[in-house]
C-alpha cells in the first residue's frame, strides 16, 4: 500500500510539475511569438532603411551630376542672353510703348568666339508712330546688347500697322 501511495504521490507530483512546466512553457511561447513578430517587423524595417539608403546615395549622385551639368550650361550661355528674362523685357517694353505683342521666336544661339549671338523675330501690331517709338526705345536699351537686324512694317487701315522686327542679342562670354 505504501508503494501504491508513493507511486500515486510521485505520479501526482510529476503531473503537477508537468502542468506547471506546460503553463510556464505556454506563457513563454506567447512571449516568443510576440518577440518573433517584433523581430520580423524590425528586419523588414531594416530592409526598408537599407533600400532608402541606396536610393539616397543614388539621388545624391544624381544631384551632383545635375549640379555639374547646370554649371556647364551656365558657362555656355552668357548671363545676359537668358531667354525668359529677355522675352519678358521685350514684351514689357512693347506694352509700355502702347503696341500689341503678337509673338517672339528665338533662333539657335550662335557661338562667335568671344561672344554669342541670339537672333529673335518679334511681331506686333499697333499705331505706326508707336511701333517706330518702340523701335527707337529698343535701340537705346542698355540692359541687353541688342542690334536691330531688320524691320518690316506693313501699313493697315487708320494708322495701324503690323511689324516684324528681327533683333540680335549679343552676350560676351565670361
C-alpha positions as CSV (number, residue, x, y, z in Angstrom):
1,X,0.0,0.0,0.0
2,X,2.8,2.2,0.8
3,X,4.3,1.6,-2.6
4,X,1.0,2.4,-4.1
5,X,0.8,5.6,-2.1
6,X,4.3,6.6,-3.1
7,X,3.6,5.8,-6.7
8,X,0.4,7.9,-6.7
9,X,2.3,10.7,-5.0
10,X,5.2,10.5,-7.4
11,X,2.7,10.4,-10.3
12,X,0.7,13.3,-8.9
13,X,3.9,15.3,-8.4
14,X,5.1,14.5,-11.9
15,X,1.7,15.6,-13.3
16,X,1.8,18.8,-11.2
17,X,5.3,19.5,-12.4
18,X,4.3,18.8,-16.0
19,X,1.2,21.1,-15.7
20,X,3.4,23.8,-14.2
21,X,6.0,23.3,-16.8
22,X,3.4,23.4,-19.6
23,X,1.9,26.5,-18.0
24,X,5.3,28.2,-17.9
25,X,6.1,27.0,-21.4
26,X,2.8,28.3,-22.9
27,X,3.4,31.7,-21.3
28,X,6.9,31.8,-22.7
29,X,5.6,30.5,-26.1
30,X,3.4,33.6,-26.3
31,X,6.3,35.8,-25.4
32,X,8.4,34.0,-28.0
33,X,5.8,34.6,-30.7
34,X,5.5,38.2,-29.8
35,X,9.3,38.7,-29.9
36,X,9.5,36.8,-33.2
37,X,6.8,39.1,-34.7
38,X,8.7,42.1,-33.5
39,X,12.0,40.7,-34.9
40,X,10.4,40.1,-38.3
41,X,8.9,43.7,-38.2
42,X,12.4,45.1,-37.3
43,X,14.0,43.1,-40.1
44,X,11.5,44.4,-42.6
45,X,12.2,48.0,-41.4
46,X,15.9,47.4,-41.7
47,X,15.5,46.3,-45.3
48,X,13.4,49.4,-46.0
49,X,16.1,51.6,-44.4
50,X,18.8,49.9,-46.5
51,X,16.8,50.4,-49.7
52,X,16.2,54.0,-48.8
53,X,19.9,54.5,-48.1
54,X,20.7,53.0,-51.5
55,X,18.1,55.3,-53.1
56,X,19.5,58.3,-51.2
57,X,23.0,57.5,-52.4
58,X,21.8,57.3,-55.9
59,X,19.9,60.6,-55.6
60,X,22.9,62.3,-54.1
61,X,25.0,61.2,-57.1
62,X,22.3,62.4,-59.5
63,X,22.2,65.7,-57.7
64,X,25.9,66.0,-58.1
65,X,25.7,65.2,-61.8
66,X,22.9,67.7,-62.3
67,X,24.7,70.4,-60.5
68,X,27.8,69.8,-62.7
69,X,25.6,69.9,-65.8
70,X,23.9,73.1,-64.7
71,X,27.3,74.7,-64.0
72,X,28.5,73.7,-67.5
73,X,25.3,75.1,-69.1
74,X,25.9,78.4,-67.1
75,X,29.3,78.6,-68.7
76,X,27.9,78.1,-72.3
77,X,25.1,80.6,-72.1
78,X,26.1,84.2,-71.3
79,X,24.1,85.6,-68.4
80,X,22.7,88.5,-70.5
81,X,21.2,86.1,-73.0
82,X,18.9,84.3,-70.7
83,X,15.8,83.8,-72.8
84,X,12.9,84.2,-70.3
85,X,14.3,87.5,-68.9
86,X,14.8,88.9,-72.3
87,X,11.4,87.8,-73.5
88,X,9.7,89.4,-70.5
89,X,11.7,92.6,-71.1
90,X,10.8,92.9,-74.8
91,X,7.1,92.2,-74.1
92,X,7.0,94.7,-71.3
93,X,8.8,97.3,-73.4
94,X,6.2,96.8,-76.2
95,X,3.3,97.1,-73.7
96,X,4.8,100.3,-72.3
97,X,5.1,101.6,-75.8
98,X,1.4,101.0,-76.5
99,X,1.7,98.3,-79.1
100,X,0.3,94.7,-79.1
101,X,2.8,92.0,-79.0
102,X,2.0,89.0,-81.2
103,X,4.9,86.6,-80.8
104,X,8.6,86.3,-80.1
105,X,10.6,83.4,-81.5
106,X,14.2,82.6,-80.8
107,X,16.6,81.1,-83.3
108,X,19.6,78.9,-82.3
109,X,22.3,80.6,-80.4
110,X,25.5,81.0,-82.4
111,X,28.9,80.9,-80.8
112,X,31.0,83.7,-82.3
113,X,34.2,83.0,-80.4
114,X,34.5,85.5,-77.6
115,X,30.7,86.2,-77.7
116,X,27.5,84.5,-78.5
117,X,24.6,85.9,-80.6
118,X,20.9,85.1,-80.4
119,X,18.5,86.1,-83.1
120,X,14.9,86.8,-82.3
121,X,11.9,87.5,-84.5
122,X,9.3,89.8,-82.9
123,X,6.0,90.6,-84.4
124,X,3.5,93.2,-83.2
125,X,0.6,95.4,-84.2
126,X,-0.4,98.9,-83.3
127,X,-0.3,102.6,-84.4
128,X,2.6,103.2,-86.8
129,X,4.0,106.0,-84.7
130,X,4.1,103.8,-81.6
131,X,5.8,101.0,-83.5
132,X,8.6,103.4,-84.5
133,X,8.8,104.7,-80.9
134,X,9.1,101.1,-79.7
135,X,11.9,100.5,-82.2
136,X,13.7,103.7,-81.0
137,X,13.4,102.6,-77.4
138,X,14.6,99.2,-78.3
139,X,17.7,100.7,-79.9
140,X,18.5,102.6,-76.7
141,X,18.3,99.6,-74.3
142,X,21.3,99.4,-72.1
143,X,20.2,96.2,-70.2
144,X,21.0,94.0,-73.1
145,X,23.4,94.2,-76.1
146,X,20.7,94.4,-78.8
147,X,21.0,95.2,-82.5
148,X,18.2,95.6,-85.0
149,X,18.8,93.5,-88.0
150,X,15.7,94.2,-90.0
151,X,12.3,95.9,-89.6
152,X,9.3,95.2,-91.9
153,X,6.3,97.4,-91.3
154,X,3.0,96.7,-93.2
155,X,0.6,99.6,-93.1
156,X,-3.0,98.9,-92.4
157,X,-6.2,100.9,-92.1
158,X,-6.5,104.1,-90.0
159,X,-2.9,104.5,-88.8
160,X,-2.5,100.8,-87.8
161,X,0.3,98.7,-88.8
162,X,1.8,95.2,-88.3
163,X,5.6,94.9,-87.9
164,X,8.1,92.1,-88.0
165,X,11.3,93.0,-86.3
166,X,14.5,90.9,-86.3
167,X,16.6,91.6,-83.2
168,X,20.0,90.1,-82.5
169,X,21.2,90.0,-78.9
170,X,24.9,89.7,-78.1
171,X,26.5,88.3,-75.0
172,X,30.1,88.2,-74.1
173,X,31.5,85.1,-72.5
174,X,32.8,85.4,-69.0
